[in-house]
């Protein structure tokens, strides 16, 4: 999967990942390879994912929007 995280100023992350865990309005959810198309509003919390080197990374968020389509995850903060 490819993950792109961006805000109005810059791209915070752009690369391959193995999984993603994000804070949705109704609680945390996880996205794995071949996930169905999906859109979610994000609330305050932490986005967690493993990069291509299988190192877990965290990015704190106040709010945002997440979209999944064809193994591409785009997050706008």
Secondary structure, 3 states (H helix, E strand, C coil): CEEEEECCCCEEEEEEEEEEEEEECCEEEEEECCCCCEEEEECCEEEEEEECCCCEEEEEECCEEEEEECCEEEEEC
